[in-house]
Amino acid sequence: MTTGDTRPIRLGLIGTGLAVKKLHWPALSRLADRYVVTAFADRSVAQGEHFAAYSGVDPAAFTTDHRALLDRADVDAVLISVPIASLYEVARDALAAGKNVICEKPTGTDEEQAEAFLAFETEYPDRTVLIAENFFYRDDIRHARALLDDGAIGKLHLMAWRHAGQHLPREGTFSGTPWRHRPQYRGGAHLDAGVHHIAQIRMLCGDVVRAHAGVQWANSTIDAPSDLALNLVFADGAIGNYTASYAEIAVPREPNDMRLYGTEGVLVLAGPESERRVTLTRADGTTRTDVFHGIDNGYYAELCNFADAVQHGEPVVGTIRQSYANMLVVLRALDSAEQDAVMALDDVAAGAVQLWRPRGASGLFDGLPGERALDGAIR
């Protein structure tokens, strides 16, 4: 597909598990003018049959061999949603087959594989690749970034974020996925879910230059650290603390809010998926709270960005390099805990994350699903 071609992208799905069912398909089904699924692959026949049943995609388009899907001429691009240990191999195959790629995060299982993933940028410069870091596209986070860019809190000097909750294998949920119990990737949940949190931190606070961390192993249901306490220094001199706990026992309800302290105010990001809130407290003590209902956590927007990149040559926000930088913060944190040392990240700086806006839009949310009450006005 060439730049300027606006026919729907013929999309192949490689992997049709929970991420597709709960995250990607709901967004894809709203973008029928941008995408048509022409093929899908999964090692599990039952899983493929289940996808065909709820999506309405022709079961004849199914294969258990992702390479057979990549051989098809009616596939312009692929969405890769396979276990983390298989992401690199499948992405490599797709790029070698000439396909554009949107791929689940993280960029590999460890630093060596992350470096190999990053090399795709120079090996395949003519391909569009988007790593599906939905936090880069989430409405409340983008709104907070716009407020920061406008100087709403002055100069940021401190970030504080604690994210804690019970984490047990539960059937039908992401925590119940068998490959997450004994992960074949470093850090377990801190690499799987934690890269999302690092994406938010970097989106709002900039690049990390130093990290110092400790971990605990206090959850017998996962073969990985349950707790991470991470101190950060950012490129502009701000400091921060991020604490994540995936506890085996029940824990009290946690606020799990992110707080950004500046010289002219404080910004707080809080709330469950059903009602995200961004609260600005100004230097004089006055406040405003912007509320987001029915947003889809960025999956719709990242698919729009990918389509615009493929069809119109728009830049991708969720680049390999940006997701690589997110991953390296987690890996350096694990290094720090193991070595009891401060770790430098100056050599992995990716630069500021671009603030994505819908193509041709004047606002941040034009044409996107959901309802937003911004400073008292519904938009």
C-alpha positions as CSV (number, residue, x, y, z in Angstrom):
1,M,0.0,0.0,0.0
2,T,1.4,3.4,-1.0
3,T,1.1,6.8,0.7
4,G,-2.1,8.5,-0.4
5,D,-4.0,5.2,-0.9
6,T,-7.2,5.5,1.2
7,R,-8.8,2.1,0.5
8,P,-9.1,0.1,3.7
9,I,-5.9,-1.5,4.9
10,R,-6.1,-5.3,4.4
11,L,-5.1,-6.5,7.8
12,G,-3.9,-9.9,9.0
13,L,-4.1,-10.8,12.6
14,I,-1.4,-13.0,14.1
15,G,-2.6,-14.1,17.4
16,T,-6.3,-13.9,18.4
17,G,-6.2,-14.2,22.1
18,L,-7.4,-12.0,25.0
19,A,-5.6,-8.8,23.7
20,V,-7.4,-9.0,20.4
21,K,-10.7,-9.9,21.9
22,K,-10.7,-7.3,24.7
23,L,-8.6,-4.5,23.3
24,H,-7.9,-4.5,19.6
25,W,-11.1,-6.0,18.0
26,P,-13.5,-3.5,19.7
27,A,-11.4,-0.7,18.2
28,L,-11.0,-2.4,14.8
29,S,-14.8,-3.0,14.5
30,R,-15.3,0.7,14.8
31,L,-12.8,1.4,12.0
32,A,-14.4,-0.6,9.2
33,D,-13.6,2.3,6.8
34,R,-9.9,2.1,7.6
35,Y,-9.3,-1.7,8.0
36,V,-10.7,-5.0,6.7
37,V,-9.4,-8.2,8.3
38,T,-8.5,-10.5,5.4
39,A,-6.7,-13.3,7.3
40,F,-6.0,-14.4,10.8
41,A,-3.6,-16.9,12.3
42,D,-3.3,-18.7,15.7
43,R,-1.6,-21.8,16.9
44,S,-4.8,-22.7,18.7
45,V,-7.6,-23.9,16.4
46,A,-10.1,-23.3,19.2
47,Q,-9.0,-19.8,19.7
48,G,-9.2,-19.1,16.0
49,E,-12.7,-20.5,15.8
50,H,-13.7,-18.4,18.7
51,F,-12.4,-15.2,17.0
52,A,-14.3,-16.1,13.8
53,A,-17.5,-16.7,15.8
54,Y,-17.6,-13.3,17.6
55,S,-16.0,-11.2,14.8
56,G,-17.8,-12.5,11.8
57,V,-14.6,-12.8,9.8
58,D,-14.7,-15.7,7.3
59,P,-13.3,-18.9,9.0
60,A,-11.8,-19.8,5.7
61,A,-9.3,-17.0,6.3
62,F,-7.8,-18.8,9.3
63,T,-4.5,-20.7,9.5
64,T,-2.4,-22.1,12.3
65,D,0.8,-21.0,10.5
66,H,1.6,-17.3,10.6
67,R,4.1,-17.7,7.7
68,A,1.2,-18.9,5.5
69,L,-0.7,-15.7,6.4
70,L,2.4,-13.7,5.5
71,D,2.6,-15.3,2.1
72,R,-0.9,-13.9,1.2
73,A,-1.0,-11.1,-1.4
74,D,-4.2,-9.7,0.2
75,V,-2.5,-8.8,3.4
76,D,-1.0,-5.3,3.5
77,A,-0.2,-5.2,7.2
78,V,-0.3,-7.4,10.3
79,L,-1.3,-6.9,13.9
80,I,0.9,-9.1,16.0
81,S,-0.6,-10.2,19.4
82,V,1.3,-13.3,20.5
83,P,3.1,-14.1,23.8
84,I,6.0,-11.9,24.6
85,A,8.6,-14.6,24.0
86,S,7.4,-14.9,20.3
87,L,7.0,-11.2,19.4
88,Y,10.5,-10.7,18.0
89,E,10.4,-13.8,15.8
90,V,7.0,-13.0,14.3
91,A,7.8,-9.3,13.8
92,R,11.0,-10.3,12.0
93,D,9.1,-12.7,9.7
94,A,6.5,-10.1,8.9
95,L,8.9,-7.4,8.0
96,A,11.0,-9.8,5.9
97,A,7.7,-10.7,4.1
98,G,7.2,-7.0,3.2
99,K,4.4,-6.3,5.6
100,N,3.7,-3.2,7.6
101,V,3.5,-4.1,11.3
102,I,1.6,-3.1,14.4
103,C,3.0,-5.2,17.2
104,E,2.2,-5.6,20.9
105,K,4.7,-4.5,23.4
106,P,7.3,-4.9,24.8
107,T,10.1,-5.0,22.2
108,G,11.4,-8.4,23.2
109,T,12.2,-10.5,26.3
110,D,15.5,-8.9,27.4
111,E,18.0,-6.3,26.4
112,E,19.7,-8.4,23.7
113,Q,16.4,-9.0,22.0
114,A,15.4,-5.3,22.5
115,E,18.6,-4.3,20.6
116,A,17.7,-6.6,17.8
117,F,14.2,-5.3,17.7
118,L,15.5,-1.7,17.5
119,A,17.7,-2.7,14.5
120,F,14.5,-3.2,12.5
121,E,14.3,0.6,12.1
122,T,17.5,0.6,10.0
123,E,17.0,-2.8,8.4
124,Y,13.5,-2.0,7.1
125,P,13.3,1.8,6.7
126,D,10.5,1.5,4.1
127,R,8.1,-0.4,6.5
128,T,5.7,1.3,8.9
129,V,6.1,-0.2,12.3
130,L,4.1,0.8,15.4
131,I,4.5,-0.8,18.8
132,A,1.1,-0.9,20.4
133,E,1.9,1.3,23.4
134,N,-1.7,2.5,24.0
135,F,-0.7,4.8,26.9
136,F,0.9,7.1,24.3
137,Y,-2.6,7.5,22.8
138,R,-4.8,7.6,25.9
139,D,-7.0,10.7,26.1
140,D,-6.4,11.6,29.7
141,I,-2.6,11.2,29.4
142,R,-2.5,13.2,26.2
143,H,-4.6,15.9,27.9
144,A,-2.3,16.0,30.9
145,R,0.7,16.3,28.5
146,A,-1.0,19.2,26.7
147,L,-1.5,21.0,30.1
148,L,2.1,20.5,30.9
149,D,3.2,21.8,27.5
150,D,1.1,24.9,28.2
151,G,2.9,25.5,31.5
152,A,0.0,24.6,33.7
153,I,2.2,23.6,36.7
154,G,5.3,25.5,35.8
155,K,8.6,23.5,35.9
156,L,8.1,19.9,37.0
157,H,10.3,19.0,39.9
158,L,8.8,15.8,41.4
159,M,6.8,12.8,40.2
160,A,5.2,10.3,42.6
161,W,3.2,7.2,41.6
162,R,2.2,4.1,43.5
163,H,0.4,1.3,41.7
164,A,-0.6,-1.6,43.8
165,G,-3.2,-4.4,43.7
166,Q,-3.8,-8.1,44.1
167,H,-2.5,-10.2,41.3
168,L,-3.6,-13.8,41.0
169,P,-4.3,-16.1,38.1
170,R,-7.9,-15.7,37.2
171,E,-9.5,-17.5,34.3
172,G,-10.5,-15.3,31.4
173,T,-8.2,-12.4,32.5
174,F,-4.7,-11.4,31.5
175,S,-3.3,-12.6,34.8
176,G,-4.7,-16.1,34.1
177,T,-2.7,-16.5,30.9
178,P,-0.3,-19.5,31.6
179,W,2.7,-17.9,30.0
180,R,2.5,-15.1,32.5
181,H,2.8,-17.4,35.5
182,R,6.2,-18.6,34.5
183,P,7.4,-15.8,32.2
184,Q,10.1,-16.4,29.6
185,Y,10.9,-12.7,29.8
186,R,12.8,-10.7,32.4
187,G,10.8,-9.0,35.1
188,G,7.4,-10.6,34.7
189,A,4.6,-8.2,35.3
190,H,7.1,-5.3,35.6
191,L,8.1,-5.7,31.9
192,D,4.6,-6.8,30.7
193,A,2.4,-4.2,32.4
194,G,5.2,-1.9,33.8
195,V,6.3,-0.7,30.4
196,H,2.8,1.0,30.1
197,H,3.5,2.9,33.3
198,I,7.0,3.9,32.2
199,A,5.4,5.1,28.9
200,Q,3.1,7.3,30.9
201,I,6.0,8.6,33.0
202,R,8.2,9.4,30.0
203,M,5.3,10.9,28.2
204,L,4.7,13.4,31.0
205,C,8.2,13.7,32.6
206,G,10.6,13.2,29.8
207,D,13.6,10.9,29.4
208,V,15.1,9.1,32.4
209,V,18.8,9.5,32.9
210,R,19.4,7.6,36.2
211,A,17.6,4.8,38.0
212,H,18.0,3.1,41.4
213,A,15.6,0.3,42.4
214,G,14.9,-2.5,44.7
215,V,12.6,-5.6,44.3
216,Q,10.8,-8.1,46.4
217,W,9.5,-11.6,45.6
218,A,6.3,-11.9,47.6
219,N,3.9,-13.6,45.2
220,S,4.2,-17.4,44.9
221,T,1.9,-17.5,41.9
222,I,4.3,-15.8,39.5
223,D,8.0,-16.6,38.9
224,A,9.1,-13.0,38.9
225,P,9.5,-10.1,41.3
226,S,6.1,-8.9,42.8
227,D,7.3,-5.5,44.0
228,L,9.4,-2.8,42.5
229,A,10.5,0.5,44.2
230,L,12.2,2.8,41.6
231,N,13.8,6.2,42.1
232,L,14.3,8.2,38.9
233,V,16.2,11.3,37.7
234,F,14.9,12.9,34.5
235,A,16.8,14.7,31.8
236,D,15.5,18.1,32.9
237,G,16.5,17.6,36.5
238,A,13.2,16.5,38.0
239,I,13.1,13.5,40.3
240,G,10.5,10.8,40.8
241,N,9.5,7.6,42.6
242,Y,7.4,4.8,41.0
243,T,6.3,1.9,43.2
244,A,4.5,-1.1,41.8
245,S,3.2,-4.1,43.7
246,Y,1.5,-7.2,42.3
247,A,0.5,-8.7,45.6
248,E,-0.6,-12.3,46.2
249,I,-2.9,-11.3,49.2
250,A,-5.8,-9.0,49.1
251,V,-4.7,-5.4,49.7
252,P,-6.8,-2.3,50.7
253,R,-8.2,-0.3,47.8
254,E,-5.4,1.9,46.5
255,P,-5.7,5.3,44.9
256,N,-3.1,4.4,42.4
257,D,-2.8,8.0,41.3
258,M,0.1,9.7,39.6
259,R,1.1,13.1,41.0
260,L,3.2,15.7,39.3
261,Y,4.5,18.6,41.4
262,G,5.6,21.7,39.6
263,T,6.7,25.2,40.6
264,E,3.2,26.6,39.8
265,G,0.9,23.8,40.5
266,V,0.2,20.1,40.9
267,L,-1.4,17.7,38.4
268,V,-3.0,14.4,39.5
269,L,-4.0,11.6,37.1
270,A,-6.4,9.2,38.8
271,G,-9.5,7.1,38.4
272,P,-10.5,3.7,37.0
273,E,-10.9,2.9,33.3
274,S,-14.6,3.9,33.4
275,E,-13.8,7.4,34.7
276,R,-10.4,8.8,34.2
277,R,-9.7,12.1,36.0
278,V,-7.1,14.8,35.5
279,T,-7.0,17.4,38.4
280,L,-5.0,20.6,38.3
281,T,-4.4,22.4,41.5
282,R,-3.0,25.9,40.9
283,A,-0.5,27.8,43.0
284,D,-3.4,29.8,44.6
285,G,-5.2,26.6,45.7
286,T,-7.9,26.7,43.0
287,T,-8.6,23.5,41.1
288,R,-10.2,22.1,38.0
289,T,-11.0,18.4,37.3
290,D,-11.4,17.1,33.8
291,V,-13.3,13.8,33.5
292,F,-13.1,11.2,30.8
293,H,-15.9,8.7,30.3
294,G,-16.1,5.9,27.7
295,I,-12.6,6.3,26.3
296,D,-11.0,3.1,25.1
297,N,-7.6,3.6,26.6
298,G,-6.0,4.5,23.3
299,Y,-6.5,1.5,21.1
300,Y,-8.7,3.3,18.6
301,A,-6.3,6.2,18.4
302,E,-3.2,4.0,17.9
303,L,-5.0,2.2,15.0
304,C,-5.8,5.6,13.5
305,N,-2.1,6.6,13.8
306,F,-1.0,3.4,12.1
307,A,-3.5,3.8,9.3
308,D,-2.5,7.4,8.7
309,A,1.2,6.4,8.7
310,V,0.6,3.7,6.1
311,Q,-1.9,5.6,4.0
312,H,-0.7,9.2,4.3
313,G,2.9,9.1,5.5
314,E,2.1,10.5,8.9
315,P,4.7,10.0,11.7
316,V,4.2,7.1,14.1
317,V,4.2,8.0,17.8
318,G,4.6,4.5,19.1
319,T,8.0,3.9,17.4
320,I,10.2,1.0,18.1
321,R,12.7,3.4,19.7
322,Q,10.2,4.9,22.1
323,S,9.0,1.5,23.3
324,Y,12.7,0.3,23.5
325,A,13.3,3.3,25.8
326,N,10.4,2.3,28.0
327,M,11.7,-1.3,28.2
328,L,15.2,-0.2,29.0
329,V,14.0,1.8,32.1
330,V,12.5,-1.5,33.4
331,L,15.5,-3.5,32.6
332,R,17.9,-1.0,34.2
333,A,15.7,-1.0,37.3
334,L,16.1,-4.8,37.5
335,D,19.9,-4.4,37.0
336,S,20.0,-1.8,39.7
337,A,18.1,-4.1,42.2
338,E,20.5,-7.0,41.4
339,Q,23.7,-4.9,41.6
340,D,22.6,-2.5,44.3
341,A,23.8,0.4,42.1
342,V,22.5,3.5,40.4
343,M,22.2,2.8,36.7
344,A,22.7,5.4,33.9
345,L,20.3,5.6,31.0
346,D,21.9,8.5,29.1
347,D,22.8,6.2,26.2
348,V,19.2,5.1,25.6
349,A,17.5,8.5,25.3
350,A,14.8,8.5,22.7
351,G,13.8,12.1,23.1
352,A,10.3,13.5,23.9
353,V,7.3,11.4,23.0
354,Q,5.3,13.2,20.3
355,L,1.9,14.4,21.4
356,W,-0.5,12.6,19.0
357,R,-3.4,14.5,17.5
358,P,-6.0,13.1,15.0
359,R,-4.9,13.8,11.5
360,G,-6.3,17.1,10.2
361,A,-7.9,17.9,13.6
362,S,-7.6,21.2,15.6
363,G,-8.2,19.5,18.9
364,L,-6.9,16.5,20.8
365,F,-10.1,14.4,20.7
366,D,-11.8,15.2,17.3
367,G,-13.6,12.1,16.0
368,L,-12.5,9.9,18.9
369,P,-14.9,7.7,21.0
370,G,-15.9,8.7,24.5
371,E,-17.1,11.8,26.4
372,R,-15.0,14.4,28.1
373,A,-16.0,17.0,30.7
374,L,-13.1,19.5,30.3
375,D,-13.2,22.4,32.7
376,G,-17.0,22.0,33.0
377,A,-17.7,21.7,29.3
378,I,-18.8,18.4,27.7
379,R,-16.8,17.6,24.5
